[in-house]
Structures are given as structure tokens and as C-alpha cells.
């Protein structure tokens, strides 16, 4: 480390930083390899770091650390980005950069510094923990917190650290597990230092992010509350256990402080000679708002003087209503004047059985059929009640309801709870606020402002096109002050046929400056937004003021007007705006599209668009602002599903007409075996037309492998025949064939092809074997063999064909790998919000199974039942994994049956299916092949760089050294698929959103793994979409 020095960023280092990133891709699983000097310079034009530290080895940049304000919580700083050049990992550079940020946080007087990483980052997690970070136990993200600055800035500890080094003398157990001591529903994090026999222990409580225990040489003070989840409206005890370890009297002064809805006014002074328990009493009032998932909770705060030196203690309180009660509308679109259903989700927050009496309130927009609900609930029980209602107007329901709680001893409690829910249709303008967001709606379209002050545009359904508008920033340098603080005011109003959302921010950094974000939403999905900036002071602002607004738009199948050409993005590596020089845009618009959806942005021609890393930025130079002056920025437009294609959107952006004609094609289809692609020896082939005129011409059915003679039939249009049947047959010794339909009519010639699979007359063998000390379920269908092990995981870990296992797994033991920790491999489906680590705590059971699909195919294979009992969100959920085969058919079918017994309505819950393939041990020999948007083929090599490759077609996985390949086919109307490859993985990721009532079960749409030597066109396989369970 003697030859490494840390410096602040300046533009002269941009070229060396880009070189560092290009030489660091292996540490990021293949990402970040496309940076250039120009992209680094552009990124740093709008950067909001407090400090950007560089590690230099000679004149080379070998490390980078962006240190900024944390946007998800108050009083916290943030390591937003940390990198060390891959060939210098383990040399202490990362430690030096992290320690610099910890010390800088201490210097600035902030209590903590946070960072995020990924679960499989096995190299960095030990470093972070050694530097004082704690890994929070949570499923949604990998979040670490460091409280060392709070310790070092606490008056009572300063003398101790005069002779103790916070880093060298810190005692930590370094592992890959989440940190925390769990007691009575609380989680505590413990620091321990020791030098020359002198010890100091300090514990922090998770939700308060504050100190709860100090164990020093002369004393021990521990603060505790019996439970963290406390029902409001009651008084509760807080206790201080004080132990005097010295011979001298210990003077303790305690002063309680209020914190939001926690009211605590304790004040006392005590002389402790030995051990004493001190009790205080605090009140939990009704919480005014929901605590965001990454925020600090309201706390019982105690200012404690220990022999005159202060320590602040905090215990976080998760304030509860007697019951959590919420309305869930099961569909994005509602309908007026019909009897409809919604769901009332209820959770009893008492630790005892109670009865709830709930009185729902009608208003001018909604009428409930059953207004009074009486329900008995066990302690902590959750229930979802299906209710009927009639909607009179599309609106935002927001009513206070009265709830009466009756206890077994006859005691009663009455409280009120706001029930809120939007009821959207194709018309109507309204706005409102839920616990999680503020929204306005105009017909089917909505704008949502979330707790992080980011805005999204939505309509019915779930969309893959990522788009988000962020809070404004004032500068320069630009400030993140509006990132997580609540706006000073939010209001909505109607303006002609639009609804307007106005968000007001008042700056503390730029005195007297007020910023109003004005967003106008039309019923057709067009949003116009601009900013109004006010100098509310009575003096002129001396220097120029800039306003920057960032937005994120993923360029999925995007189109950009670059250098007077329209560039279509078909490379998945180029889905980010940072991959393009936005200075080359020759028109004022950007467009992206996916299946059935499109989104675009366009801007006033006087505005200049620029890249800000992975974001798009518009900067407005407001100049010097006179006293009481107002300035208005030029508008930007966002559109969602408003225009049928990019050409129409371009017309809107340029404000000019285009008279280009559009051409539509007619459709007809070939139906084999009544839509069933798995055939016996003989079967029917039908030709069906959906237009309103009959079939016309000569129709022929041809076997590519000459399994039968050509069948012909001539049909006259005058006969008005819309469907005709032909017969076909297959020999028993083949496993598949491709049938070709030729149509030769008066006006056209066309061809259509479909593949069929021959079901053989062979026996499927099922047996239980022992492998590596585990009981393994094994099924062989004559050509394939599959294996699953309930004591290992829920996945199918082995798929053998022609003596090669095509699945990669960690059987028999889960291990860290790539982005994952733990990792199982194989094939499996589970909720996105259920981590692999959480699965290890659940019950898994494997069995052999025979199951019939909707087309009467009898599948055989393995069923693996995953019964979730230990996860709070998914407790009661059962996922039955099915791995299925037909006799003699080289096709594996995977589907999952989801049994919904969670006690609540499941709305658009994300589920994921991972498949980890095994072809060649040398990953660079592996590849995946798929069709691009132009209809041609792209082949992506594994082991070179990280790529998430979205596709609406099949993916062929293979290797240079293997004849056999696997083609993955699924219904892209119901699930989305990513080719997921990097330096370590040859993977498929399938995602879907599940909506289910409580108490029902349903199967996911099947995924088919087809063994083949060459790519099979999706058109040949589309009948697989007909298979249902």
C-alpha cells in the first residue's frame, strides 16, 4: 500500500478511470466494460457526490469510490459506488477507500454510512464487515450499515478512542451471513473493541439505528422495551439496566425526547452504587404515515449523561394499529354499475384472540353490499375477505371507518382507520394518497409519486418498459436535498381535460428558492411536465442557478434518431442511454417498445438532452434570479401506449404530419391433432381461416421426413368453407417431424410449418436411488433421465440426455456462486421476494407423479413440494414444482402449481424461474442463440461479459463441442424470458406476475426444454402454448 495514494477526482483522471473500468469487468460479472473517457466526463458533469475518491498507483487510477448523501434515509451518508481494478483485488485498496469514507462521515458529524451490494459478492462482504459494516437481514436487497461514526462522535467514548484504533482494534466475526443478535423480536448489532485489557462493547438496535447497550470498563448500561411492535394509544415501559463496575458512585442523568409519534418526557438523576433498574414510561400515538422500508423508525430516545458525558440511546418502535386493514382491488380496470368484487385484508396485531366489528362507509362513488363485518381472529392471524360493491364513479376511495375490538374478557377498544384505494376505469379524473404513494389518474393512465420522490406513469397491467422521472436538483454543484425529504406541498387540480399534479420543494441550500414540479396528465397517456422556479426573497441571487432533472428510460427495442438516421437497438448490451452519445441525436425524441407496449419521451427543441450515467438529464440555466422573480422551464413530454408505432410518435414530437400508408396481413393457421403437438401414430390436420371469406385454392400437407405421402385438397371460395381436415400418420421409430402446409390460391402462395413430437410406446421408469448420501428421485422416459433431491433443494438438479447432464447445480450442498449466495442451480420456480437463503429453512418433499394436461397427454415425472412456513410474507404458500416427460419424447416440461394459503390476496406477485445449464466446463465454448428484432439470428458467447438478453422468441443453448442442444420455449404472452449469461453462468431467467385469491391453486404456463441439434423456429412450436395443467 506504500505506493497507493488517495486523491479527489478531477477531469484529468477520466481516461485512466475508463481504463480501470475496462480492466474490472471480471469483478462485476462482465459489466462496466464499455466506459470511455468521454462517458466518464459526461457522467461527472452532473454528479452529486460529496467526495469522489480515486486510488492512484503511480499515475494510474486503480480504485474509485463515490461518496454521497444517502437518498433513502435522513442523517446518513452513502458509498454509492466502489471499485478496485480486478488484478489488484486483495491488496488493501478497497479497505483504504472504505475507511476513508467512514472517517469522512465521522469528520462531517454524520452518524452512519450505508452501502448496497449483491448477495454473491463474496470478495467484498468480508471487507465491509471488517470495516464496521453490518449486513442487514432482509430479502428485498443486500443492505449494509456502518455506525462507527456515531460511536467515534459520542462524547462518552472519546477518551477510550484516544488510545484505541477503531479499525485495528475492532473484534469482528467475519462470515457471509446476515448480522444481528435477535431477541424478543428486536435485532441488535454489536461492536467490540479491546486493547491492553480495556474493552468497549456498543450495541445498535436495527430499526432505530441507535445505541441500545454500552459495556465499558466502569459501567454497563442496557436499554430495553419488551416488544418492538406496539399498538398505538397505549402507555409502555422502557427499562434501563445500569451496572456500576467501579468502586466510585456512578452519576446517571436521563432525559427523554419525543420522536414523531413516540412521546417520552422522562427526566431523572440517579446515583448508582451497584446495580439498578430504572423505569420510564412512553406513549405511542397514532402514526401519521407509514415508515418506508429503508427508513429509520420513530424511536424512544434517551439522552443519558454518564458522569457528565453524553450517550444517546434509541429503541425503534414499529407502531401498529390494533389491526392492519386494507382494501385490495383485484383488477387494474374497474367497471361502473355492476356487482364487483374487492378484498379486505385484515391482520390482527394483538397477541391474543379478538373480535373485530368493522363498519364500511359508502360515498357518492362506491356502495358496499355488506357494510358491517364481524370477524373472530386468532392472535396475529391474517385473513382476506371477499366483498361485493357497486361503483358509481371512477374515483379515489378515502374514508375513515370505525373499528370496534372486543376482547374475551369483555373489554372493548374503538379506533378509526383510513381505507384508501383507487378505482380506475376508462374515464374520470381524480387524485389521492395511499400509504405508499400519491397519485393522480385520468382515465386509464396514472402518475405515481413514491416515497423516494420519483414519478412513474402507469396504465392497466404490468409493463416491462422501465421508466422513472426523478426529483429536481438545484446547482451547481447539484444537490440531492429533494431526494428523500417529503415535498413541502403536494396538490392536484383539473385544467380543462387534464389533471395536474403540483409538487412543491423549498430549498435549504439555495435560500429563498422554491421549485414547483408541474405535471399535466391527459386521458390519452400523454404527460407534459415543466418546472416553475421562484425567488421568494427580496434580494437578487448573485450567481447563476441551474436546475437538472433526471429520468430513467431503458431502451428496450429502442429507436434513436442518430445523425439523421433512425437506429433500432437490437443488441441487449445497448439498452442503456449511456451507451450512446446523445449529442449525436438529430431530432428531439427517443422511443422504446416491448410486446404490446411502447413508451417515448420528446422535448422542446430549445432543450439540450445529455447523458448522466444510466440516466437522461435535462439541464436548465436559470441565470441570476431577481427578487420575487419566477422562471418557467421548457416542457418535456412522456407518452405511454399513445401511438401505434414510432413513426406516429415522431410526428407528434416534430409537430408534422406523415401520410405513409400501413399495410395489414390476413391470417390463417394449421391445426394439428386438435392443437396437441404430441401425437400418436395417426392424427388429423385441419386448415382454418379466421377471415370472413372462405378457403380458396389448393391445400397440401407435406412431411419433411417423408413419413407419409403428400395430401392435397382443392377448395373453391364459392363453397364458403372455413375449415377443412386432412389425415396424417408418423412412423414409430422417429421422435419428431415437421409438417408443411402449402396454400396456392388465386392471389397468393404461402407456407406454414409446425413441429410434432411422437409419443412412443415405451415404459417410464421411476426409482429412488442414493447419491452422495442423499435419497434421490429419478425418472427415465427412455431417452431422458431427470433427478431431484428433497434434502438438497426444490430444484431439478440433473437432466441427462445421450449420457450428458445438461444442468449445472451445486448438489449435494448449496454454495455461493456468481450473484447468488446460496446457489442451487438446476431448474426451479419461486417468488422473486423469497431469497434462496430463506428457502433453506422451509419444508421440501419430493414424489413421483403422473398428471394429465388439458389435451389428455399423460405426463410422468417428479413433483417437488415447497411448503413455506417460516417466511413472514409467504407463510402458508405452497409451490409444487412439476418436472414432466412423455414416453420417448425428448422434451422436458416444467410448470409450478401455486397453492395460495397466505391469508391475504396476492396481487401481481413476481415469480421467477431460473435454469442453470451445463454444456462445456470451459464456459467460453458455450453460447446462446436467438432471433433479433429484424428476424435474423444473434449468437451470444458465455464467459466474456455479463448480458441480460430479453427476448420474445425461443432461446437455443449450446456448446461448440456438443451435438445436442436445448431450446427453451414458453408462452411469452404470460411470462418474460431473459438469456442470463456472464463470466460464470449459462442461465435462463423467466419472470411472471401472479394474482390469486387466498385459498385457490393454479399452475403457471409451462416451459419446454427441447433437445435438438439446430434452432427450431418458434412458428413450428407455437402449439406448445396450448398445453395447460
N, C-alpha and C positions, 0 to 999 in steps of 0.2 A: 504493500500500500504506500510505500515511501514515494513512488513515482506517480501517484494519483493525487490530483488536486481537484477541489470542487470550486466551481465558478458559477456566476449568474449567466443566463442566456443573453446573447446579443446576436444580431443578424449575421455576423461574420462566421458563426458556427453552423449555419444552416446546411451547407454542403456536407460537412462532417457528420451532422446529425442524421441526414438522409442515408449516408453510408452506414452509420451504426444500425439503423433500422433494417436496411437490406441484409446486413450480416447477423440479424437477430431473429429471422423468421422461424428458425427451429424452436426457439424458446416460446413462440406464440402459435405453435401448431401450424405453421405455414402462413400466418397472417403478417401484415405490415411490411410486405416486401416490395411495394411499388412506390415508396416515397421518393421524392426528388427535392433538390434544393429549392425549386420554385414552390412546391407544395408546402414545404416547411415554412418558408417565408410568408405565404398567404395565411397559413394556419395561425401564425403568431401575430398577425396584424390585429386580430380580434380576440386574442387570448385574454382570459380574466385571472390568470394566476397571481397570487401574492408574490411568489417567487418561482422561477423555473431554474432548477439547479442542473448543472452539467458536470459530469466526471470526466476529467481530461487525463489522458496518458500521453505525455508529451504534448503534441498539438492535436491529437485525435480525440474526438468525443467518443467515450466508451460507456457512458451511463447518462440517463436522462430521468428527471423527476419533476413532475408538475405538481405544485403545492398551492392549493386554493381554498376558498371558503366552501364548506360543505352545504349543499343545497337542500338536504333532507331534514336538517335539524338546526336549532339555534346553538350558539356558543360552541361551535365545532369547526375545526379545520379538516383538510382532506388531502390525502395523497391521491390525486386523480389519475396519475399515470406514472409507472415506474418501469424502467428497462435497463438492463445491463447487457452489453454485447455478448452473444451466446458463448463465444470462445473464452470469455473472461468470467463466466459463472464460477462462484466459489472462491473468488479472490478478495472478497470483502468490500467490493464497490457498492453492492446493494445495501449492505449494512451501513456504510458511511452515509449514503443518501437518506436512508430511513431515519437514522439517528439525527441527521441534520434537520429533518422535518420535525421530529419530536422536540429537539432543542429550540427550534424556531417557534414552535407552538408555545413552549414554555416562556420564551422571551417576549412574545406578544401578549401573554397573560390569558390565553385561551385554555379551557380545562381539558380538552381532549382532541385527538386527531384520529380520523377514521380512514378506512380504505375498503375496497372491494376486490375480490379475486374470483377464481373458479375452483370448484372442489378438487379437481385433479392436479392443482398446482403444487405438486409435492416438493418442488425445489424451494419455493418461496415461503410456504406456510411456516416451516421451522424458523426461517429468518425473521418473519414478522413476530412470531411468538417470542423469540429471543430478544427482540427489541421492545417488548412490553405490550404487544397486541394480544387481545383475546378474541378467539373465533366464536361468534355468537351461534347458538344452536337454533337454526331455522331452515325451512325447506325452500323458501322462495328465492334466496340469494345467499352468497357467501360474503358475509359482512364481518369486518374486524374493527375493534375499538381499542384505543390506547389512552389510558388515564394517567400516564406518567406525568404529564404537565400539571395536572391537578395536584398530584402528590408533591411535586417539587415546589409548587407555588403556595402550598398550605403552610401557614406560619408555624404550626406546632412541629413540623418535620424539618424545618430549615437547618436547625442546629445539627441534626443527625446527618444530613447530606453534606455538611461541611467536610466530613472525613470519609464519606461513602460515595462511591460512583454508582449512579443509578443503573448503568448498563453492566459494568463488570461484576458488581456485587449482587445483582439480581439472581434469585434462585427460581428457575422455572423447569417444569416437566415439559419437554418438547415432544409432541406427537402430532398426528394428523387429525385428532378427534376434536369435536367442538369442546370449548372450555366451559367451566362453570361448576359450582357446587350447588346442587339442587336440594332445597329444604323447604318443606311446607308450601310448595307452590312458588317459592322465590328462587332466583338464580343469582349466585354471588361469584365474583371474580376476585382472586386473591393474588396480591403481590407479596413477596417475601425477600427481604434483604438481610445479609449477615456479613459482618466484618469484625474481626478481632473480638468475637464473643458478643457483640452487640447486635441485636436483632430488631427488625421492624416488620410487622405484617399489617397490610391495609387491604380491606375487602371493599369492593364496589358492588352495589346492587344494580341488576341489569336494567330495569325499567326506569329507574330514577337517574341512572348514570352517575350516581353519587356514592359517597363513602358510607358504609354501614358498620364497619368494625375497624378499630385501631388496637393493635397489640404491640406496645412499646416496652422499653426496658423498665420503666417505672409504673406503668399502668396498662390496663386493658379496658376499653370501652366498646360495648356492643349495643347496637340499637336494633330493636325488632318489633314487628307487628305480627299478630297471629296469622292473618291471611292477607293476600295481595288483592284478591277480587272482593271488593266490599260494596255493599248495596248502599246507595246514597240515602240521605235523610236520617242517618243514624250517627251516634257517637261511638268512637272506638278508642281502645287503649294503645299507647305506644310505650315501650319499656326501654330503659337504659340500664344495662348491667355494667357497673363500674367496679373495677378491682384495683386496689392500690397495692402495688408490688413493693413500694419503698417503705421506709420507716417514717418518713415525714408525712404530715397531712396533705391530702390532695384536694385542692380547691377546684370545684366544678361549677360553672355558671351555664345555664341552659336557657336559650331564648327561642321560642317557636315562631315560625314565619308562615304566613299564608302563601299558597301557591295555586292559583286558579280556583278550582272548586274545593280544594283542601284547606280548611280553616283551622289554624293551630296557633293559639295565643299563650302557650305555656311560658312561664318566666320563673326561674328559681335558682338559688345558690346553695351549694352543699359542700360540707367538709367531709371527705371520705377517708376514714382511717384504715378500713379493711376492705369490705365488700358491701355494696349497697345496690338495691334495685329501686330505681326512680320511675314513677309512672306519670305519664301525661295523657291528655285526652284531646282528641281532634274530631272534627266533624267533616263528613263527606257530603258536600252539597251536590245537587243535580248537575251533571256535566253539561256544559254548553255546546260542546262539539266532540266528535269522535277523534281519538288520538290516531294520527297516521302511523302506519306500521313501523316506520324507522324513526319516529319522534320520541323524545323524552316524555314520560308520563308525568302528570301532576303528582307532587310528592309531599310527604310530611318532612318539612325542612327544619333542622335544628342547628342554630348557631351555638357551638359549645366552646367555652373558654376553659382550657386545662392549665391551671396555674397561670392564667393570664394570656395563654397562647391559643389561637383560634383553630378550630376544625369545623367544617360544615358537614353535617350528616344528612343523608337523604334516604327515604324509603319510598319507592314508587307505588302508587295506588291505581289499580285498574278499576275505576269507578263503574258500578253496574246499576242498571235498573233492576227492579225485582224480577223482571222478565225482559228478554230481548224479543221484541215483536216487530216484524217487518212484513211488508206486502211485496209479493213477487208476481209480476205479470209474465206469464209463460211465453208470450209471443211478442215480437217486436211491433207487430201491427195489431191494432185493436179495431173493433167494429161497433158502430152505434146501433142502439135499439134492438139488440139481440141478447139473449141469455148467454153470458160468457163466464169463463172460469178464471180465477186467480188463486193465489196461495198465500195463506197467512202462516208464516214460520214463527214458532214460539219456542223459546228456551227458558226453562225455569232456572233462575240464578240462585235460588235458595238451596241450602244444604239439607232440605227436608221436603217431604211431600206437602203440596199445597193445592188449592183450587183457585183457578183464575176465572173471574167473570169479566168479559170484555164486551163493551158496547161500541159498535162501529157507528160512524156518523155518515149519513148521506149528505150530499150537497147538490148544487144545481147541475153538476156534471155526471155524478155517479149515484146509483141506487143499489144498495146491497139487499139481496133477497133475505138473508138471515143476518140480522143486525146484532143479536145477542148471542154470545158464545159462553158456554160454561164447560170448563175442561179441567179434569183432575190430572196432575202431573207429578211424577216422582222427582226426587232431588236431582237437579242438573239435567233433567230429561229434555229432549228436543222433539218437537212434533211439527208436522206440516199439514195444515188443514186446507182442504179444497173448498173454496167459497164461490158462490154464484153472484153475479152482479149484472146490471144493465147500465150501459154507458149512454148518456145523453149528448155529451160534447167531449171532444178531444181536449184534454186539459191536464194540468198537474195537480194531482190529489195531494192535499196537505191539510190534515185535520188532526186536532188534539182529541184523543179518545180517552175515556175513563176506564181504568182497570182496577178491579177490586180483588184483593188477595185474601183468601180465607185459610187460616191455619187449623190444624187438627184440634187445637185447644180452644178454638172459637175466636181467637184474636183476628182482627181484620186490619188490612192496610189498603189505602186507596192512593193511586198515583195516576198521573196523566202521561201519555206518550204520543209523540207526533208520528203519525203514519204518513209516509210520502211515497209516491210512485207516479211516473209519467205514463199517460195513456195516449199513445201516438196513433195517428191514422194518416190518411192521405190529405188531410186538410187541418186547419186550425193553427193558431199561433199562441204560444204560451211559454212561460219560464218558471223556474223553481229551483230548490236546493234539496239535495239528499244528504245523507251522512258523508258521502264520498265525493260529490261533485256538484257544481252549479251548472244548469243547462238552460238553453233556450231551444224551442222547436218551431219549425214552420213546415207544416205538412209532414212528409216522411223524413225530413232532414233535421238534424240536431247539432248544436255546438255544445261541447262539454268542457268546462274549466275544472281541472282536477286540483288536488291539494298541493301539487308542485307548481301551480300557476302555468300549466301547459294546456293547450286547447287542441281538441280533436274534432273533426267533422264526421258525422255518422249518419247512416240510414238503417233500414231494416236489415238484420242479418249480421254475419261476421265477415270482415274483409281482411284480405291479405296485404293490401296496399298500405304500407306503413307511412303515416303522415302525422306530423305534430307541429303546432305553432307554439313557440316558446315566449316567455315573458320578455318585455323590452329591457334593454340595458343602456344606461347613460355613460358617457365617457368624453374624452379619453383620459386615462385608460378606462376601459369598460368595466362596469361594476355588476356583480351578481346580487345586489342588495334586494332585488324583487323576486329572487328565486324561490324562497320558501316561506317568506313572511306573508301573512294574509294581506290582500289588497285593502286599501283604505275604504273602498266602497265598491259594491257591485250592484248594478241595476239593469233592468231591461225595459224596453218600451217599443211600441209599434210605430212604424214610419211607412205610411202608405201600405204596400203589400209585403213589406219586410218586417222582421223583428230584429231589434238592435240590442246587442249586449255591450254595455259600457263598463269597463274595469278601470278603476282609478288607483294610481300609485303616487304617493308623495315621497320624494327622495329625502333622505337624511344626509347623504353625501353631497348632493348638489342642492344647497339650501334654496328654499322657496320655489323649487321646480316641481311641478305636478304634471304627470303623464296620464292621459286617458287613452286606453285602447278601445277603439270603436269598431265593432264587427257587425255587419249587416247581412242577415241570412234570408235568402229568398226561398220560396217553396220549390223551386226547380233545382236546388242543390248548389247554387252559386253563392259564395261568400265574398263580400268585399270588406277589406279592413284597412284602416289607416290609424294614425296616431295624432292626437292633439296635445300640444305641449304648452304649458302656461308658466310664465314667471309671475308668481303671486307676490313677489316682493316689490318694494318701492324704489329699488335701485337696479341699474343695468348689470347683467352678468358680464364680468370683464373679459372672459376667454370664450372661445368657440365651444359650443356644446354639440356633441354628436349623439344620435340615437341609433342603436343597432338592434334589429330584430332578426332572430334566427328561426329557421324552420327546418324540419327534417322531412325528407321525401326519398323513399327508396325507389330507385329507378328500375323496378321490375318490368321487364319487356318494354323499357322506356324508349322514347323518341326525342332526340335533341336536334335543334336547328344549328348545326355547326358549320361555319364557313360556307354559308349559302347551300348547304346540303342537309338532308334530313336523315339523321343517323339513328338507326334502330339498334338497340342494345340486345344482343343475343348471348353475350358472354357473361356468365354469372359473377365473374370477378369484377365486373364493371357496373355493378348495381348501385354504386355509391357516387354521389356527386363529386367527391374528392378525386375520383379517377379521371375527371375531365377538367380542362381549362375553361372555366366559364367565361373568360374574356373572349373566347372564340365563338360564343353564341351570337348569331347574326339576327335573331328575332327574339321577341320578348315572351317566350313560353317554354314550358317543359311538360312532358306528358308521360304517364305510365299506365300500364294495363295488366290485368290478370284475367282469369276466367270469369266472364260475366261482369267485370267491373273495370272502371277506369277513373283516374284522378289526374288533375292538371293544375298547374299554377301559371299565372301570367301577371304581368306588372306594367305599370305606366311606363311609357317609352323613355321618360326622362330619368327613370331609376336605373341604377347600376347594380347588377347581381354579382355576388362574389362567393367564393367557397370559404367556409370556416370549418376546416376539418371535414367531418362527416355531415356537417350541416350546410344549409344555404343561408346566406346573410344578405340583408339589405341595410346599408348604412345611409343615414340622413344627416347631412351637415346643417345644423340649425343656426350656426353662426352665433353672434353675440345677441342675447335677448334683452330687449329694453324692459323697463319696469312695466308690469301688468300686460306684457305682450303675449299674444297667442300665435303659435305656428302650427300648421297642418301639413302632414306628410302626404306624398302622392300615394294612390291606392295600389294594393296588391289584391289579386283575385284567386280564390281557390274554388275548384269545381269538382263535384263527385257525381259520377254516373249521369252527367247532364247531357253530354254529347255522345253520339253513337260511335264516333271514331276520331282519330287525331286530326283529320282534315277539317271537320266541323269545328273542333276546338280551336284550331289555328285561325279559322275565320273570325271567331269571337275575339281572340287575342289581338289580331291585326285590325279588327273592325272593317273587314271587307268580305265580299261575297265570293263564293266559288261554286260554279254551276256544274261541276263534274258529276256525271251520272253514276249511279250504283247499279250493279247487276246482281241478282239473286239466282241461285241454282235450285232446281227441283230435287226432291229426294225419293228414293225407293230403297228397299232392303231385301236381303236374302235371309230367310228364317230356316234354320236347320234344326231338325229334331225338336220342334216347338220351342226353340230358343235355348235348348240344352246342348252345350258343346261337347258333352261326354256321351258318346254314342255306343250302342250295341252293334251287332252285325248289320242289321237293316234299320233304315230310318227315312223319314220324309224330309224333303227340301221344298220350302214354299218361297214364292216370289210375291211380295206385297207392295203395292203402291199407295201412298197416302194422299196424292192429289185427287182432285175431283173429276178426273177423266181416267178412262180405263187403260189397262196394259195394251201395248201395241208393238208388234214385231216378233222376231224370233228370240226365244229364250233358251239358253243352253247351260247345262251343268256339267262341269269337267273336273275329273280328279287329276291333280298334279302328278300323283304317283301311280296313275293308271290302275286304280283299284276297281274301277267299273268303266263301262263304255260311256261315251258321251250321250247325254239325254237331251233331246230337243223338243220344243213345243212352239208352234206358231199361234199367235193370238191377234185378233183384229180389234181395233179400237171400238168399232161399232158394237161389239159384243158387250162392252162395258163390264169387263172382268177386272176386278181389283186385286184378286189373289188367285194364284194357281199353285198346284202341288206336283212335285216330281219325286221319284223314289231313288234311293242310293243305298249302297252297301260297302262295307270295308272288310278286308281280309283280317283274319285273327292274328297274324304274325306281325302286324305293324302297330306302332303306338300312336301315330297321328297321320293326318292328311290335310291338304289344303284344297278346298273346293272353290272353283271359279264359276261365277255367274257371268255369262256374256249376254248382253242385250243389244240387239241390232234392230233398231226401229227406223221409221222413215226419216226422222230428223236428227238422230244421234246414234252413236255407238258408245257403250260404256261397259266397264268391267267392275265386278266386286268380288272380293276374296274373303274367305273365312276359314279358320282352322278348326278341326275337330280332333278329339282325343278318343282313342279306342279303349274301352273298359275291357280288361282281359278276364278270362275265366281262370283266375289263379287264387290261391289262398293267402290272406294277410295273416302273418304270424305275429302274435303278441306274447312277450315274455318279460319276466323280471330277472335282471342279471345284477351281479355285484361288480362294481368297478371302483378301484381305489378306496375301498372301504365303505362305499355308498350303494344303497339299493337304487337301481336304475330301471325305469320303464322303457322298453324297447319294442318298436313295431317295424316289421318289414313287409312291404307290399309286392315283393317280387323284383322290384327294380331300385327301390329306395329303402333306407333304414333311418329311423329317427329315434332320438333318445331325450329323455327328461329325467330330472332327479329332484325330488321334493325336498331333500335335505340340503340341496345346493341353492336352488333358486326357482323362480316361477318360469324361467325361460326354457325354450327348446335349445339344448346346447350342442346337439350333434345332428347333422343331416348328411348321410353318406349316399353317394351315387357313383357307380363304377369305381369303388374302392377308395374314393377320396371324400374326406369330411369337408363340406363347404361352409361350415360355420366356425367362427373363431369364438372361443369362450375361455373363461378362467377356471372351468371345472377342474378340481372339485372345491376350490376356495376362491371367494371374491378377492380382488386385488385392486389397487389404484392403477389407472391407465388413462393416458390422454387427458381429456377434460373431466374424467369421471373418477369418483372415489366414494364408495367402492364401485367396481365394474364387474358385470357378469358375462356380457357378450350374448351370443345366440340371438333368438327371436323372442320378443315379448311385448306386451301392451300394458300400460298403466297410466294413471293420471299424471299430467305434467307436474303438478304441485306436490306429488309424492316422491320424495328422493329415494334413490337406490339404498341409502343408508337406512331409511325408515322401513323399507321392505324387509330387512333382515330381522326385524322384531315381530313380523307377522306370521300367521299360520299358513303353511303351504301343503297341499295334498294332491298327489298325482294318481290318476286312474286311467285304465284303458276305456275307450268309448267307441260306440257306433252311433252315428247320427244321420238323419235323413234331411236333405235340403228341400226347398220348395219345389224342385223339379224331380223329386223322387230318387236322386242319387244317394246311395248309401255309403257314407264316408266312414273310414275307420282310422283310429289314431290314439292320441293321448290327450287327456283333459287334465290341466293343472289348475287347481282351485287356490286362489289367493284371497284369504279372508282377513280383512283389515279390522283389527280390534284395538290397536294401541295408538292410532294416529287421530288427533282431535278432530280434524276437518273431515276425514274419510271414515271415521269409525262406523262400522256396520256395512260398509261396501264390500261386495264380493265380486271378484273378477275371475271368471272361468276362461282360461286360455285353452283354445282348441287348436291342435296341430293334426291335420287330417290328410288322408290319402284315399285314392280309389285303386282297386286291384290292377296292377300292371301299368298304371299311368304315371309318367314322370313329372307329376305336378304336386307340389305341397300347397295346401290351403291353410291359411291361418285366420282365425276370427276370434273375437273375445265376446263372451256373454257378460254383460254388466248387470248385476243384481243390486238395485238401489234401496238400501235399508239404512240410510244415514240419518233419518229423522228430519230431513229438510228437502226442499225442492232443489234439484240440480239444474242449474241454468247455464248452458253453454260452457260446461266444464271442459277444459282442454285435456285431451288424452294423447299419448304418444306411443308409437310402435317403433322400436329400434331393431335393426337387423345388422349383425356384425359378420361379414363374410370372411372366409378363409380360402385363398387361392394359392398364392406363392408366398413363401416366407420372406422373399425379397419383395417388399411392397412396391418397388418401382417397376416390377413386372406386371402389376395389377392395374386395372383400368375400369372405367365405366363408360358406356356409350349410350347416347340418347339423341333424339331429334331436336334440332333447334327451331326457332320460330319460322325460319324460311323453308322448313321441310327437309333440310339436309341433316347430316349427322355430325356430332361433335364427340370426340373421344378424350376423356379427362384422365390423366395419369395420376396414380396414387403415389404418395410418398414424396411429392415435390413441394406442394403448397396446400394450404387449407382452402377448401372451397365448399360452400353450401349451395348446391345446384338445384334450384326449383325447377320442376318440370310438370307438364300436363300429359306427358307420354310415358310409356314404359321405359325402364332403365335396364340395360344389359350389363351385367357384371361378369368380368372375365379376367384371364391372365394370358400372357404371351406363351406360357408353357403348357397350358391345359386345353384340350379339345372341347371339353364340356364347359358350358357357361350357364348362368342363371339369369333369366329375365323376370323382373318383378313387375307384375301387372295388378292394378287396382282401379277402383271407380273414383276418378278424380273429381266427380261431382260431389262426392261425400267425404273425401279425405284429400289431404295435400301431401305431396311427397317431395323429399329433398334427397338428392345424392349428397352424402355427407362424407367427405374424404379429407385427409390431412396427412401429416407425417407418420401417423400411427394407425389410422382407421380406414377400412373399406366398409362403408356403412350406408344403410338406408334409414331415413327418419320419416315416418308417416304420422301426420298430426290430424286430429279431428276434434270437433266440439260436440259434446254430448249434453242434451237436455232431456231430463227424465223426472217423472213424478216419483215420490217415495213409494216403495212397495211394489215396483214393477221391475221387469227384467227385459233386456233386449240385446241383440247381437250387433256387433259392428259389421260394416260391409267387409266382405272377405278380401284378403290379399293372397295372390297366387304367385308361387315361386316355380317357374317353368324351366326345366333343364332343356337346353338347346345348344346347337353348335353355331347358330347365327342369329342375328337380330330378327325378331318376328314383328311385323308391322302391327300396330295397335288395332288397326281396322280388322285384322284377322282374328283378334282375340276379344272383340267387344261383347260377344255373347257371354263371356265370363261375368259381366255385370249383372246378368240375370240370376246368378246364383245367390240365394238368400237362406239364412237359417232362422 
